[in-house]
């Protein structure tokens, strides 16, 4: 995989994860208004956040190796 292709895929994954996290936050807020807050959404959102942080860390590692 070329460096440019890696950067494109990384950006797409990052954007997807951000949108997914925002959607889950909105859904949790909506459900919270209708009923008790859903613990499941908070766990999913935490997992997404951890995955995105790992993705960012991996990007920096790949950049350092590529130099």
PDB file of N, CA, C and O in Angstrom:
ATOM      1  N   UNK A   1       0.852  -1.165   0.000  1.00  0.00           N
ATOM      2  CA  UNK A   1       0.000   0.000   0.000  1.00  0.00           C
ATOM      3  C   UNK A   1       0.905   1.237   0.000  1.00  0.00           C
ATOM      4  O   UNK A   1       1.844   1.335   0.790  1.00  0.00           O
ATOM      5  N   UNK A   2       0.612   2.153  -0.877  1.00  0.00           N
ATOM      6  CA  UNK A   2       1.412   3.373  -0.937  1.00  0.00           C
ATOM      7  C   UNK A   2       1.085   4.276   0.245  1.00  0.00           C
ATOM      8  O   UNK A   2       0.042   4.138   0.884  1.00  0.00           O
ATOM      9  N   UNK A   3       1.987   5.189   0.517  1.00  0.00           N
ATOM     10  CA  UNK A   3       1.773   6.128   1.627  1.00  0.00           C
ATOM     11  C   UNK A   3       0.533   6.982   1.382  1.00  0.00           C
ATOM     12  O   UNK A   3      -0.228   7.268   2.308  1.00  0.00           O
ATOM     13  N   UNK A   4       0.336   7.384   0.131  1.00  0.00           N
ATOM     14  CA  UNK A   4      -0.839   8.205  -0.185  1.00  0.00           C
ATOM     15  C   UNK A   4      -2.127   7.412   0.046  1.00  0.00           C
ATOM     16  O   UNK A   4      -3.090   7.934   0.608  1.00  0.00           O
ATOM     17  N   UNK A   5      -2.139   6.169  -0.383  1.00  0.00           N
ATOM     18  CA  UNK A   5      -3.327   5.315  -0.199  1.00  0.00           C
ATOM     19  C   UNK A   5      -3.588   5.091   1.294  1.00  0.00           C
ATOM     20  O   UNK A   5      -4.734   5.105   1.742  1.00  0.00           O
ATOM     21  N   UNK A   6      -2.521   4.886   2.049  1.00  0.00           N
ATOM     22  CA  UNK A   6      -2.667   4.710   3.495  1.00  0.00           C
ATOM     23  C   UNK A   6      -3.281   5.957   4.117  1.00  0.00           C
ATOM     24  O   UNK A   6      -4.185   5.856   4.946  1.00  0.00           O
ATOM     25  N   UNK A   7      -2.799   7.128   3.726  1.00  0.00           N
ATOM     26  CA  UNK A   7      -3.330   8.383   4.261  1.00  0.00           C
ATOM     27  C   UNK A   7      -4.814   8.526   3.930  1.00  0.00           C
ATOM     28  O   UNK A   7      -5.602   8.949   4.776  1.00  0.00           O
ATOM     29  N   UNK A   8      -5.197   8.176   2.702  1.00  0.00           N
ATOM     30  CA  UNK A   8      -6.601   8.256   2.292  1.00  0.00           C
ATOM     31  C   UNK A   8      -7.472   7.321   3.125  1.00  0.00           C
ATOM     32  O   UNK A   8      -8.533   7.716   3.609  1.00  0.00           O
ATOM     33  N   UNK A   9      -7.021   6.090   3.289  1.00  0.00           N
ATOM     34  CA  UNK A   9      -7.791   5.116   4.072  1.00  0.00           C
ATOM     35  C   UNK A   9      -7.875   5.548   5.531  1.00  0.00           C
ATOM     36  O   UNK A   9      -8.925   5.422   6.161  1.00  0.00           O
ATOM     37  N   UNK A  10      -6.786   6.048   6.057  1.00  0.00           N
ATOM     38  CA  UNK A  10      -6.778   6.517   7.438  1.00  0.00           C
ATOM     39  C   UNK A  10      -7.787   7.645   7.614  1.00  0.00           C
ATOM     40  O   UNK A  10      -8.561   7.639   8.571  1.00  0.00           O
ATOM     41  N   UNK A  11      -7.787   8.601   6.709  1.00  0.00           N
ATOM     42  CA  UNK A  11      -8.714   9.734   6.796  1.00  0.00           C
ATOM     43  C   UNK A  11     -10.163   9.262   6.697  1.00  0.00           C
ATOM     44  O   UNK A  11     -11.031   9.764   7.412  1.00  0.00           O
ATOM     45  N   UNK A  12     -10.423   8.306   5.819  1.00  0.00           N
ATOM     46  CA  UNK A  12     -11.788   7.791   5.670  1.00  0.00           C
ATOM     47  C   UNK A  12     -12.238   7.054   6.928  1.00  0.00           C
ATOM     48  O   UNK A  12     -13.368   7.235   7.382  1.00  0.00           O
ATOM     49  N   UNK A  13     -11.364   6.229   7.492  1.00  0.00           N
ATOM     50  CA  UNK A  13     -11.702   5.522   8.728  1.00  0.00           C
ATOM     51  C   UNK A  13     -11.930   6.496   9.875  1.00  0.00           C
ATOM     52  O   UNK A  13     -12.856   6.326  10.668  1.00  0.00           O
ATOM     53  N   UNK A  14     -11.089   7.509   9.961  1.00  0.00           N
ATOM     54  CA  UNK A  14     -11.225   8.516  11.012  1.00  0.00           C
ATOM     55  C   UNK A  14     -12.562   9.246  10.878  1.00  0.00           C
ATOM     56  O   UNK A  14     -13.272   9.425  11.867  1.00  0.00           O
ATOM     57  N   UNK A  15     -12.903   9.664   9.669  1.00  0.00           N
ATOM     58  CA  UNK A  15     -14.158  10.378   9.439  1.00  0.00           C
ATOM     59  C   UNK A  15     -15.356   9.481   9.752  1.00  0.00           C
ATOM     60  O   UNK A  15     -16.327   9.926  10.363  1.00  0.00           O
ATOM     61  N   UNK A  16     -15.283   8.217   9.331  1.00  0.00           N
ATOM     62  CA  UNK A  16     -16.366   7.285   9.615  1.00  0.00           C
ATOM     63  C   UNK A  16     -16.547   7.097  11.119  1.00  0.00           C
ATOM     64  O   UNK A  16     -17.668   7.132  11.626  1.00  0.00           O
ATOM     65  N   UNK A  17     -15.453   6.902  11.817  1.00  0.00           N
ATOM     66  CA  UNK A  17     -15.529   6.730  13.271  1.00  0.00           C
ATOM     67  C   UNK A  17     -16.096   7.949  13.966  1.00  0.00           C
ATOM     68  O   UNK A  17     -16.893   7.829  14.896  1.00  0.00           O
ATOM     69  N   UNK A  18     -15.684   9.128  13.512  1.00  0.00           N
ATOM     70  CA  UNK A  18     -16.216  10.361  14.100  1.00  0.00           C
ATOM     71  C   UNK A  18     -17.720  10.478  13.866  1.00  0.00           C
ATOM     72  O   UNK A  18     -18.470  10.820  14.780  1.00  0.00           O
ATOM     73  N   UNK A  19     -18.160  10.190  12.629  1.00  0.00           N
ATOM     74  CA  UNK A  19     -19.603  10.258  12.325  1.00  0.00           C
ATOM     75  C   UNK A  19     -20.386   9.225  13.129  1.00  0.00           C
ATOM     76  O   UNK A  19     -21.474   9.515  13.627  1.00  0.00           O
ATOM     77  N   UNK A  20     -19.837   8.029  13.253  1.00  0.00           N
ATOM     78  CA  UNK A  20     -20.506   6.982  14.017  1.00  0.00           C
ATOM     79  C   UNK A  20     -20.637   7.381  15.480  1.00  0.00           C
ATOM     80  O   UNK A  20     -21.691   7.188  16.087  1.00  0.00           O
ATOM     81  N   UNK A  21     -19.576   7.935  16.047  1.00  0.00           N
ATOM     82  CA  UNK A  21     -19.626   8.403  17.430  1.00  0.00           C
ATOM     83  C   UNK A  21     -20.660   9.496  17.627  1.00  0.00           C
ATOM     84  O   UNK A  21     -21.380   9.500  18.625  1.00  0.00           O
ATOM     85  N   UNK A  22     -20.737  10.425  16.679  1.00  0.00           N
ATOM     86  CA  UNK A  22     -21.727  11.501  16.760  1.00  0.00           C
ATOM     87  C   UNK A  22     -23.142  10.948  16.662  1.00  0.00           C
ATOM     88  O   UNK A  22     -24.041  11.392  17.377  1.00  0.00           O
ATOM     89  N   UNK A  23     -23.335   9.980  15.774  1.00  0.00           N
ATOM     90  CA  UNK A  23     -24.661   9.369  15.627  1.00  0.00           C
ATOM     91  C   UNK A  23     -25.078   8.644  16.899  1.00  0.00           C
ATOM     92  O   UNK A  23     -26.229   8.745  17.323  1.00  0.00           O
ATOM     93  N   UNK A  24     -24.155   7.918  17.506  1.00  0.00           N
ATOM     94  CA  UNK A  24     -24.467   7.223  18.757  1.00  0.00           C
ATOM     95  C   UNK A  24     -24.778   8.215  19.873  1.00  0.00           C
ATOM     96  O   UNK A  24     -25.674   7.982  20.685  1.00  0.00           O
ATOM     97  N   UNK A  25     -24.038   9.320  19.912  1.00  0.00           N
ATOM     98  CA  UNK A  25     -24.292  10.350  20.922  1.00  0.00           C
ATOM     99  C   UNK A  25     -25.695  10.928  20.744  1.00  0.00           C
ATOM    100  O   UNK A  25     -26.424  11.110  21.720  1.00  0.00           O
ATOM    101  N   UNK A  26     -26.072  11.215  19.497  1.00  0.00           N
ATOM    102  CA  UNK A  26     -27.402  11.760  19.225  1.00  0.00           C
ATOM    103  C   UNK A  26     -28.484  10.752  19.592  1.00  0.00           C
ATOM    104  O   UNK A  26     -29.507  11.119  20.171  1.00  0.00           O
ATOM    105  N   UNK A  27     -28.263   9.498  19.260  1.00  0.00           N
ATOM    106  CA  UNK A  27     -29.236   8.458  19.588  1.00  0.00           C
ATOM    107  C   UNK A  27     -29.368   8.286  21.091  1.00  0.00           C
ATOM    108  O   UNK A  27     -30.473   8.119  21.608  1.00  0.00           O
ATOM    109  N   UNK A  28     -28.249   8.326  21.790  1.00  0.00           N
ATOM    110  CA  UNK A  28     -28.283   8.201  23.248  1.00  0.00           C
ATOM    111  C   UNK A  28     -29.037   9.376  23.863  1.00  0.00           C
ATOM    112  O   UNK A  28     -29.827   9.190  24.788  1.00  0.00           O
ATOM    113  N   UNK A  29     -28.799  10.572  23.360  1.00  0.00           N
ATOM    114  CA  UNK A  29     -29.496  11.757  23.863  1.00  0.00           C
ATOM    115  C   UNK A  29     -30.993  11.631  23.622  1.00  0.00           C
ATOM    116  O   UNK A  29     -31.798  11.924  24.506  1.00  0.00           O
ATOM    117  N   UNK A  30     -31.361  11.196  22.431  1.00  0.00           N
ATOM    118  CA  UNK A  30     -32.774  11.026  22.091  1.00  0.00           C
ATOM    119  C   UNK A  30     -33.430   9.981  22.988  1.00  0.00           C
ATOM    120  O   UNK A  30     -34.526  10.201  23.503  1.00  0.00           O
ATOM    121  N   UNK A  31     -32.768   8.861  23.173  1.00  0.00           N
ATOM    122  CA  UNK A  31     -33.329   7.801  24.022  1.00  0.00           C
ATOM    123  C   UNK A  31     -33.377   8.237  25.478  1.00  0.00           C
ATOM    124  O   UNK A  31     -34.287   7.859  26.216  1.00  0.00           O
ATOM    125  N   UNK A  32     -32.396   9.033  25.887  1.00  0.00           N
ATOM    126  CA  UNK A  32     -32.361   9.511  27.261  1.00  0.00           C
ATOM    127  C   UNK A  32     -33.555  10.387  27.581  1.00  0.00           C
ATOM    128  O   UNK A  32     -34.032  10.411  28.716  1.00  0.00           O
ATOM    129  N   UNK A  33     -34.038  11.111  26.575  1.00  0.00           N
ATOM    130  CA  UNK A  33     -35.207  11.954  26.775  1.00  0.00           C
ATOM    131  C   UNK A  33     -36.471  11.118  26.891  1.00  0.00           C
ATOM    132  O   UNK A  33     -37.442  11.538  27.520  1.00  0.00           O
ATOM    133  N   UNK A  34     -36.460   9.939  26.286  1.00  0.00           N
ATOM    134  CA  UNK A  34     -37.646   9.095  26.278  1.00  0.00           C
ATOM    135  C   UNK A  34     -37.651   8.072  27.405  1.00  0.00           C
ATOM    136  O   UNK A  34     -38.713   7.646  27.861  1.00  0.00           O
ATOM    137  N   UNK A  35     -36.472   7.683  27.849  1.00  0.00           N
ATOM    138  CA  UNK A  35     -36.375   6.646  28.880  1.00  0.00           C
ATOM    139  C   UNK A  35     -35.057   6.809  29.626  1.00  0.00           C
ATOM    140  O   UNK A  35     -34.398   7.844  29.529  1.00  0.00           O
ATOM    141  N   UNK A  36     -34.683   5.769  30.374  1.00  0.00           N
ATOM    142  CA  UNK A  36     -33.405   5.790  31.089  1.00  0.00           C
ATOM    143  C   UNK A  36     -32.250   5.805  30.090  1.00  0.00           C
ATOM    144  O   UNK A  36     -32.359   5.242  29.001  1.00  0.00           O
ATOM    145  N   UNK A  37     -31.153   6.443  30.461  1.00  0.00           N
ATOM    146  CA  UNK A  37     -29.982   6.422  29.572  1.00  0.00           C
ATOM    147  C   UNK A  37     -29.523   4.990  29.314  1.00  0.00           C
ATOM    148  O   UNK A  37     -29.540   4.148  30.212  1.00  0.00           O
ATOM    149  N   UNK A  38     -29.123   4.734  28.101  1.00  0.00           N
ATOM    150  CA  UNK A  38     -28.720   3.376  27.718  1.00  0.00           C
ATOM    151  C   UNK A  38     -27.224   3.186  27.946  1.00  0.00           C
ATOM    152  O   UNK A  38     -26.399   3.860  27.328  1.00  0.00           O
ATOM    153  N   UNK A  39     -26.888   2.265  28.834  1.00  0.00           N
ATOM    154  CA  UNK A  39     -25.483   1.962  29.117  1.00  0.00           C
ATOM    155  C   UNK A  39     -24.792   1.381  27.882  1.00  0.00           C
ATOM    156  O   UNK A  39     -23.601   1.607  27.669  1.00  0.00           O
ATOM    157  N   UNK A  40     -25.534   0.642  27.082  1.00  0.00           N
ATOM    158  CA  UNK A  40     -24.952   0.015  25.899  1.00  0.00           C
ATOM    159  C   UNK A  40     -24.337   1.015  24.948  1.00  0.00           C
ATOM    160  O   UNK A  40     -23.255   0.776  24.411  1.00  0.00           O
ATOM    161  N   UNK A  41     -25.011   2.137  24.730  1.00  0.00           N
ATOM    162  CA  UNK A  41     -24.490   3.157  23.824  1.00  0.00           C
ATOM    163  C   UNK A  41     -23.202   3.761  24.365  1.00  0.00           C
ATOM    164  O   UNK A  41     -22.279   4.035  23.598  1.00  0.00           O
ATOM    165  N   UNK A  42     -23.130   3.968  25.656  1.00  0.00           N
ATOM    166  CA  UNK A  42     -21.921   4.542  26.256  1.00  0.00           C
ATOM    167  C   UNK A  42     -20.737   3.597  26.057  1.00  0.00           C
ATOM    168  O   UNK A  42     -19.625   4.042  25.774  1.00  0.00           O
ATOM    169  N   UNK A  43     -20.974   2.307  26.204  1.00  0.00           N
ATOM    170  CA  UNK A  43     -19.909   1.326  25.996  1.00  0.00           C
ATOM    171  C   UNK A  43     -19.448   1.277  24.553  1.00  0.00           C
ATOM    172  O   UNK A  43     -18.251   1.193  24.278  1.00  0.00           O
ATOM    173  N   UNK A  44     -20.396   1.330  23.635  1.00  0.00           N
ATOM    174  CA  UNK A  44     -20.051   1.333  22.211  1.00  0.00           C
ATOM    175  C   UNK A  44     -19.252   2.583  21.874  1.00  0.00           C
ATOM    176  O   UNK A  44     -18.246   2.522  21.167  1.00  0.00           O
ATOM    177  N   UNK A  45     -19.712   3.704  22.384  1.00  0.00           N
ATOM    178  CA  UNK A  45     -19.020   4.961  22.115  1.00  0.00           C
ATOM    179  C   UNK A  45     -17.597   4.944  22.690  1.00  0.00           C
ATOM    180  O   UNK A  45     -16.668   5.449  22.060  1.00  0.00           O
ATOM    181  N   UNK A  46     -17.429   4.375  23.864  1.00  0.00           N
ATOM    182  CA  UNK A  46     -16.095   4.271  24.463  1.00  0.00           C
ATOM    183  C   UNK A  46     -15.190   3.384  23.611  1.00  0.00           C
ATOM    184  O   UNK A  46     -14.012   3.691  23.430  1.00  0.00           O
ATOM    185  N   UNK A  47     -15.733   2.289  23.090  1.00  0.00           N
ATOM    186  CA  UNK A  47     -14.948   1.407  22.221  1.00  0.00           C
ATOM    187  C   UNK A  47     -14.527   2.122  20.942  1.00  0.00           C
ATOM    188  O   UNK A  47     -13.390   1.973  20.494  1.00  0.00           O
ATOM    189  N   UNK A  48     -15.432   2.892  20.356  1.00  0.00           N
ATOM    190  CA  UNK A  48     -15.107   3.649  19.144  1.00  0.00           C
ATOM    191  C   UNK A  48     -14.012   4.662  19.438  1.00  0.00           C
ATOM    192  O   UNK A  48     -13.074   4.817  18.656  1.00  0.00           O
ATOM    193  N   UNK A  49     -14.133   5.347  20.564  1.00  0.00           N
ATOM    194  CA  UNK A  49     -13.126   6.342  20.939  1.00  0.00           C
ATOM    195  C   UNK A  49     -11.756   5.695  21.102  1.00  0.00           C
ATOM    196  O   UNK A  49     -10.754   6.234  20.631  1.00  0.00           O
ATOM    197  N   UNK A  50     -11.709   4.542  21.766  1.00  0.00           N
ATOM    198  CA  UNK A  50     -10.430   3.832  21.938  1.00  0.00           C
ATOM    199  C   UNK A  50      -9.858   3.392  20.586  1.00  0.00           C
ATOM    200  O   UNK A  50      -8.654   3.493  20.353  1.00  0.00           O
ATOM    201  N   UNK A  51     -10.722   2.907  19.707  1.00  0.00           N
ATOM    202  CA  UNK A  51     -10.254   2.467  18.391  1.00  0.00           C
ATOM    203  C   UNK A  51      -9.702   3.638  17.586  1.00  0.00           C
ATOM    204  O   UNK A  51      -8.687   3.497  16.903  1.00  0.00           O
ATOM    205  N   UNK A  52     -10.358   4.786  17.660  1.00  0.00           N
ATOM    206  CA  UNK A  52      -9.874   5.960  16.937  1.00  0.00           C
ATOM    207  C   UNK A  52      -8.555   6.464  17.509  1.00  0.00           C
ATOM    208  O   UNK A  52      -7.685   6.913  16.763  1.00  0.00           O
ATOM    209  N   UNK A  53      -8.405   6.390  18.819  1.00  0.00           N
ATOM    210  CA  UNK A  53      -7.134   6.788  19.431  1.00  0.00           C
ATOM    211  C   UNK A  53      -6.010   5.852  18.990  1.00  0.00           C
ATOM    212  O   UNK A  53      -4.897   6.299  18.711  1.00  0.00           O
ATOM    213  N   UNK A  54      -6.301   4.569  18.929  1.00  0.00           N
ATOM    214  CA  UNK A  54      -5.301   3.600  18.469  1.00  0.00           C
ATOM    215  C   UNK A  54      -4.954   3.849  17.003  1.00  0.00           C
ATOM    216  O   UNK A  54      -3.798   3.716  16.603  1.00  0.00           O
ATOM    217  N   UNK A  55      -5.960   4.209  16.203  1.00  0.00           N
ATOM    218  CA  UNK A  55      -5.728   4.506  14.798  1.00  0.00           C
ATOM    219  C   UNK A  55      -4.817   5.720  14.653  1.00  0.00           C
ATOM    220  O   UNK A  55      -3.912   5.720  13.818  1.00  0.00           O
ATOM    221  N   UNK A  56      -5.048   6.747  15.453  1.00  0.00           N
ATOM    222  CA  UNK A  56      -4.179   7.933  15.422  1.00  0.00           C
ATOM    223  C   UNK A  56      -2.745   7.562  15.817  1.00  0.00           C
ATOM    224  O   UNK A  56      -1.788   8.002  15.180  1.00  0.00           O
ATOM    225  N   UNK A  57      -2.605   6.762  16.857  1.00  0.00           N
ATOM    226  CA  UNK A  57      -1.276   6.349  17.315  1.00  0.00           C
ATOM    227  C   UNK A  57      -0.566   5.536  16.235  1.00  0.00           C
ATOM    228  O   UNK A  57       0.635   5.696  16.019  1.00  0.00           O
ATOM    229  N   UNK A  58      -1.305   4.677  15.570  1.00  0.00           N
ATOM    230  CA  UNK A  58      -0.711   3.856  14.521  1.00  0.00           C
ATOM    231  C   UNK A  58      -0.243   4.731  13.364  1.00  0.00           C
ATOM    232  O   UNK A  58       0.795   4.461  12.761  1.00  0.00           O
ATOM    233  N   UNK A  59      -0.992   5.763  13.057  1.00  0.00           N
ATOM    234  CA  UNK A  59      -0.602   6.663  11.971  1.00  0.00           C
ATOM    235  C   UNK A  59       0.755   7.288  12.274  1.00  0.00           C
ATOM    236  O   UNK A  59       1.613   7.372  11.395  1.00  0.00           O
ATOM    237  N   UNK A  60       0.947   7.721  13.497  1.00  0.00           N
ATOM    238  CA  UNK A  60       2.222   8.329  13.864  1.00  0.00           C
ATOM    239  C   UNK A  60       3.354   7.309  13.809  1.00  0.00           C
ATOM    240  O   UNK A  60       4.474   7.651  13.429  1.00  0.00           O
ATOM    241  N   UNK A  61       3.080   6.072  14.180  1.00  0.00           N
ATOM    242  CA  UNK A  61       4.098   5.030  14.116  1.00  0.00           C
ATOM    243  C   UNK A  61       4.492   4.748  12.672  1.00  0.00           C
ATOM    244  O   UNK A  61       5.673   4.604  12.359  1.00  0.00           O
ATOM    245  N   UNK A  62       3.493   4.671  11.793  1.00  0.00           N
ATOM    246  CA  UNK A  62       3.772   4.411  10.378  1.00  0.00           C
ATOM    247  C   UNK A  62       4.557   5.570   9.782  1.00  0.00           C
ATOM    248  O   UNK A  62       5.482   5.356   8.998  1.00  0.00           O
ATOM    249  N   UNK A  63       4.196   6.793  10.145  1.00  0.00           N
ATOM    250  CA  UNK A  63       4.910   7.963   9.635  1.00  0.00           C
ATOM    251  C   UNK A  63       6.370   7.945  10.081  1.00  0.00           C
ATOM    252  O   UNK A  63       7.260   8.301   9.309  1.00  0.00           O
ATOM    253  N   UNK A  64       6.615   7.539  11.307  1.00  0.00           N
ATOM    254  CA  UNK A  64       7.985   7.484  11.817  1.00  0.00           C
ATOM    255  C   UNK A  64       8.792   6.404  11.104  1.00  0.00           C
ATOM    256  O   UNK A  64       9.971   6.602  10.812  1.00  0.00           O
ATOM    257  N   UNK A  65       8.175   5.280  10.827  1.00  0.00           N
ATOM    258  CA  UNK A  65       8.857   4.187  10.134  1.00  0.00           C
ATOM    259  C   UNK A  65       9.136   4.566   8.686  1.00  0.00           C
ATOM    260  O   UNK A  65      10.177   4.203   8.137  1.00  0.00           O
ATOM    261  N   UNK A  66       8.209   5.296   8.064  1.00  0.00           N
ATOM    262  CA  UNK A  66       8.342   5.667   6.654  1.00  0.00           C
ATOM    263  C   UNK A  66       9.472   6.664   6.419  1.00  0.00           C
ATOM    264  O   UNK A  66       9.990   6.767   5.307  1.00  0.00           O
ATOM    265  N   UNK A  67       9.849   7.384   7.446  1.00  0.00           N
ATOM    266  CA  UNK A  67      10.921   8.379   7.283  1.00  0.00           C
ATOM    267  C   UNK A  67      12.187   7.690   7.108  1.00  0.00           C
ATOM    268  O   UNK A  67      13.225   8.333   6.954  1.00  0.00           O
TER     269      UNK A  67
END
